[in-house]
Amino acid sequence: MKRLFNPLMAASVVLLASACQKVERIEVKPAKVELSEAGQAVALSAVAVTAKGEPVEKAKLEFTTSDAKVATVDATGKVSAVKSGAATISVTTGEVRAMAPVEVVIPSAITVKGAPFTLTGLDSEAVVEAEVQDDAGRPVKTAKLEYASADANVVAVEGNKFIAKAVGTTTVTATSGKLRQEIPVTVKLPEVDAVAFETVPATLKVGESAALAVVAKGTDGAAIKGVSFTYTTSDAKVATVDATGKVTAVKAGAVTLKAEGGSKAAETKLTIKKK
C-alpha cells in the first residue's frame, strides 16, 4: 500500500524535534570584556546549546547590563563603554543564564606627587612619583609613563629621575598615550655661607698673568657648583683682573683682590714685582 506525503505531519515532526531541544547552557564569547575608551564597543557572541553542545537555534536570547552607567548592551549583544568601572552583562533565555564581566578603564589624567619641583644644587636629583588615573580616580597600573625635558641643559631626564644641570626653570612633560602633563622644575643653588680663594699666586712679575681659583661653600662646608663670581682689584694701575678671574701684573706694587659670589666675599693680597 502506497503512503501519501502529508506536509502537516512533517511540520509537526520538525516542531516536535525543536521542542525537544532543551537549553542546558549559554556559551558567551569573549568570556570577559575589557574596554579602554568611552564609546568603544565589543560584540558578544552568545549561543544557547543543549547538554550535548548542540546549538538551539530557536532560543531567544536577551542581554542586560548590571550598570548602564559603566557599560551598555543592545539587543544584539553589542557592549559599549560609558565610563570607568565594572559591570556584568547577563545573557538569558528562559531560566538559563550566562554572565560576562566587563571592565572599563578609561585613562583620564596623569597625577604627579610633589609637583612643581625645586632642585637645589647642580647635579641634585629628584625621583618622580606619578601615575595614570582613570575617570573614576583609580590608578591604571598597566599604563606606561615617559618623560621629556623642554631644556635638557637645565634639567636632564633619565627614566623618572630629574637631574639639575643649570640654574633656571624649565618644564618636563609626562606622557602616557594621548595624555600629557607638564611639570614645572626649577633649579637653584644652595645658600652660600662663605667664599674662599683656593689658588692665588703670592707674587707676580710685571707682565705676568695668573688665574684665580675661588670656591663657594654651603653651611655644611661643601663646595657649591655653579656659583658666579665677580672680581675687583684695589688698584688697576698695579694689577688688573677680568670677569673670569684672570689677574695681570701691570707695575710693581701691592693690591688687594676681591671675589664676590652669592652675597659673600673673600679677599687676598698680591705683590707685583719688577721683571
C-alpha positions as CSV (number, residue, x, y, z in Angstrom):
1,M,0.0,0.0,0.0
2,K,1.5,3.4,-1.0
3,R,1.7,6.1,1.7
4,L,1.0,9.7,0.7
5,F,3.2,12.5,2.0
6,N,1.4,14.7,4.5
7,P,3.0,18.2,4.8
8,L,1.2,18.9,8.0
9,M,2.5,15.8,9.7
10,A,6.1,16.6,8.5
11,A,5.9,20.1,10.0
12,S,4.7,18.7,13.3
13,V,7.7,16.4,13.4
14,V,10.1,19.3,12.9
15,L,8.4,21.4,15.7
16,L,8.4,18.4,18.0
17,A,12.1,17.9,17.4
18,S,12.8,21.6,18.1
19,A,10.7,21.4,21.2
20,C,12.8,18.5,22.4
21,Q,16.0,20.7,22.3
22,K,16.4,21.8,25.9
23,V,18.7,24.6,26.5
24,E,21.3,23.5,29.0
25,R,23.7,26.5,29.0
26,I,24.6,29.6,27.1
27,E,28.1,30.0,25.7
28,V,29.4,33.5,25.6
29,K,32.5,34.9,23.8
30,P,34.6,36.7,24.8
31,A,34.3,35.4,28.4
32,K,35.4,38.9,29.7
33,V,35.2,42.3,28.1
34,E,37.8,44.9,28.6
35,L,37.3,48.4,27.2
36,S,39.7,51.4,27.4
37,E,37.8,54.3,25.6
38,A,34.4,55.9,26.0
39,G,32.2,54.6,23.2
40,Q,34.5,51.7,22.4
41,A,32.3,48.6,21.7
42,V,32.7,44.8,21.6
43,A,30.1,42.4,20.2
44,L,29.3,39.5,22.3
45,S,28.7,36.1,20.6
46,A,26.2,34.1,22.6
47,V,24.8,30.7,21.7
48,A,22.3,28.6,23.6
49,V,23.3,24.9,23.5
50,T,21.9,21.6,24.7
51,A,23.6,19.2,27.1
52,K,25.4,17.6,24.1
53,G,26.6,21.0,23.0
54,E,24.2,21.3,20.1
55,P,23.0,24.8,19.3
56,V,19.4,25.6,19.9
57,E,18.7,28.0,17.0
58,K,15.1,28.8,18.1
59,A,16.2,30.1,21.6
60,K,15.6,33.7,22.1
61,L,18.5,35.5,23.9
62,E,18.1,38.6,26.0
63,F,21.0,40.9,27.0
64,T,21.1,43.1,30.1
65,T,23.7,45.1,32.0
66,S,24.2,45.4,35.7
67,D,25.3,49.1,35.4
68,A,24.4,51.1,32.3
69,K,26.5,54.0,33.7
70,V,29.6,51.8,33.1
71,A,28.6,49.8,30.0
72,T,25.5,49.4,27.9
73,V,24.4,46.5,25.8
74,D,21.9,46.4,23.0
75,A,19.6,43.6,21.8
76,T,22.3,42.1,19.5
77,G,24.9,41.8,22.3
78,K,27.0,44.9,21.5
79,V,28.7,46.2,24.6
80,S,29.7,49.8,24.7
81,A,31.9,51.6,27.3
82,V,30.4,54.6,29.1
83,K,32.8,55.3,32.0
84,S,35.4,53.5,34.1
85,G,34.1,50.8,36.4
86,A,32.9,47.2,36.5
87,A,29.7,45.8,35.2
88,T,28.2,42.4,34.3
89,I,26.4,41.5,31.1
90,S,23.8,38.8,31.6
91,V,22.5,36.7,28.7
92,T,19.3,34.8,29.4
93,T,16.8,32.5,27.7
94,G,14.1,31.2,29.9
95,E,15.6,30.2,33.2
96,V,19.1,29.7,31.8
97,R,21.6,32.5,32.3
98,A,25.2,33.2,31.5
99,M,27.3,36.2,32.5
100,A,30.3,38.1,31.1
101,P,32.2,40.6,33.3
102,V,33.0,43.9,31.8
103,E,35.9,46.1,33.0
104,V,36.1,49.6,31.7
105,V,39.3,51.6,32.3
106,I,39.5,54.9,30.6
107,P,42.8,56.7,31.2
108,S,41.8,60.3,32.2
109,A,44.7,62.1,33.9
110,I,48.3,61.9,35.0
111,T,48.9,62.8,38.6
112,V,52.3,63.8,39.9
113,K,53.2,63.7,43.5
114,G,55.2,66.7,44.8
115,A,54.9,68.9,41.7
116,P,56.2,71.5,41.0
117,F,59.8,70.6,41.8
118,T,62.7,72.6,43.0
119,L,66.2,71.1,42.8
120,T,68.8,72.7,45.0
121,G,72.3,72.4,43.7
122,L,73.7,71.3,40.4
123,D,73.7,67.5,39.9
124,S,71.0,67.2,42.6
125,E,68.2,64.7,41.7
126,A,64.6,64.1,42.2
127,V,62.8,60.8,41.6
128,V,59.3,61.5,40.3
129,E,56.3,59.5,41.6
130,A,53.5,59.7,39.0
131,E,50.6,57.6,37.9
132,V,47.8,57.5,35.3
133,Q,44.3,57.5,36.7
134,D,41.0,56.6,35.0
135,D,37.9,58.8,35.1
136,A,36.8,57.1,38.3
137,G,40.1,58.2,40.0
138,R,41.5,54.7,40.1
139,P,45.2,54.0,39.2
140,V,45.8,52.4,35.8
141,K,48.5,50.0,36.8
142,T,49.3,48.9,33.2
143,A,49.8,52.5,31.9
144,K,53.4,53.4,30.9
145,L,54.8,56.9,31.5
146,E,57.5,58.7,29.6
147,Y,59.2,62.0,30.5
148,A,60.8,64.6,28.3
149,S,62.6,67.8,29.3
150,A,61.9,71.1,27.4
151,D,65.5,72.1,28.2
152,A,67.9,69.3,29.0
153,N,70.6,72.0,29.7
154,V,68.7,73.0,32.8
155,V,67.1,69.7,33.8
156,A,68.1,66.3,32.3
157,V,65.8,63.3,32.5
158,E,66.8,59.7,33.0
159,G,63.7,57.5,33.3
160,N,61.7,59.1,36.0
161,K,64.7,60.9,37.5
162,F,65.2,64.6,37.1
163,I,68.8,65.9,37.3
164,A,69.8,69.5,37.8
165,K,72.2,70.8,35.2
166,A,72.0,74.6,35.4
167,V,70.2,77.3,37.3
168,G,66.9,78.2,35.7
169,T,63.3,76.9,35.2
170,T,62.0,74.5,32.6
171,T,59.2,72.1,32.0
172,V,59.3,68.3,32.0
173,T,56.3,66.7,30.2
174,A,54.9,63.4,31.3
175,T,53.1,61.4,28.6
176,S,51.0,58.3,28.5
177,G,49.2,57.5,25.3
178,K,47.2,60.6,24.5
179,L,47.6,62.1,28.0
180,R,50.1,64.8,28.8
181,Q,51.0,66.6,32.0
182,E,53.5,69.4,32.3
183,I,55.7,69.5,35.4
184,P,57.5,72.8,36.2
185,V,61.0,72.3,37.5
186,T,63.2,75.0,39.0
187,V,66.9,74.6,39.6
188,K,68.6,76.9,42.2
189,L,71.8,77.0,44.2
190,P,72.1,76.4,47.9
191,E,72.7,79.5,50.1
192,V,76.4,80.5,50.0
193,D,77.9,80.6,53.5
194,A,81.4,81.5,52.6
195,V,83.7,82.3,49.6
196,A,87.4,81.4,49.7
197,F,90.4,81.7,47.4
198,E,91.8,78.2,46.6
199,T,94.6,79.2,44.2
200,V,96.3,82.6,44.2
201,P,99.9,83.5,43.5
202,A,101.9,85.2,46.3
203,T,103.7,87.3,43.7
204,L,103.7,88.1,40.0
205,K,106.2,89.9,37.9
206,V,105.1,92.8,35.7
207,G,103.6,91.4,32.5
208,E,102.7,88.0,34.0
209,S,99.2,86.7,34.4
210,A,97.6,84.1,36.6
211,A,94.1,82.6,37.0
212,L,92.4,82.9,40.4
213,A,90.6,79.9,41.7
214,V,87.7,80.6,44.0
215,V,85.2,78.3,45.7
216,A,81.8,79.0,47.3
217,K,80.8,76.8,50.3
218,G,77.5,76.0,51.9
219,T,76.7,75.8,55.6
220,D,77.9,72.2,55.6
221,G,81.3,73.2,54.2
222,A,80.7,71.5,50.9
223,A,81.6,73.3,47.7
224,I,78.7,74.7,45.7
225,K,78.8,74.2,41.9
226,G,77.6,76.9,39.6
227,V,78.2,80.0,41.7
228,S,79.1,83.0,39.6
229,F,81.8,85.4,40.9
230,T,82.7,89.0,40.3
231,Y,86.3,90.1,40.7
232,T,87.7,93.5,41.6
233,T,91.2,94.9,42.3
234,S,92.1,97.7,44.7
235,D,94.4,99.3,42.2
236,A,94.1,98.6,38.4
237,K,97.3,100.6,37.8
238,V,99.2,97.8,39.7
239,A,97.2,94.7,38.6
240,T,94.0,94.2,36.7
241,V,91.5,91.3,37.0
242,D,88.9,90.3,34.4
243,A,85.5,88.7,34.6
244,T,87.0,85.2,34.5
245,G,89.4,85.8,37.4
246,K,92.5,86.3,35.3
247,V,94.8,88.7,37.1
248,T,97.6,90.6,35.2
249,A,100.5,92.4,36.7
250,V,100.9,96.0,35.4
251,K,103.6,97.6,37.6
252,A,105.4,96.9,40.9
253,G,103.4,97.3,44.0
254,A,100.7,95.6,46.1
255,V,97.0,95.1,45.6
256,T,94.0,93.5,47.2
257,L,91.9,91.2,45.1
258,K,88.3,90.6,45.9
259,A,85.9,87.9,44.8
260,E,82.2,88.0,45.5
261,G,79.6,85.3,44.9
262,G,76.2,84.6,46.5
263,S,76.3,87.7,48.6
264,K,79.6,86.5,50.2
265,A,83.1,87.8,49.6
266,A,86.8,87.0,50.1
267,E,89.9,89.0,49.7
268,T,93.6,88.2,49.1
269,K,96.8,90.1,48.8
270,L,99.0,90.1,45.8
271,T,102.5,91.6,45.4
272,I,103.8,92.7,42.0
273,K,107.5,92.7,41.4
274,K,109.6,94.2,38.6
275,K,110.8,92.0,35.8
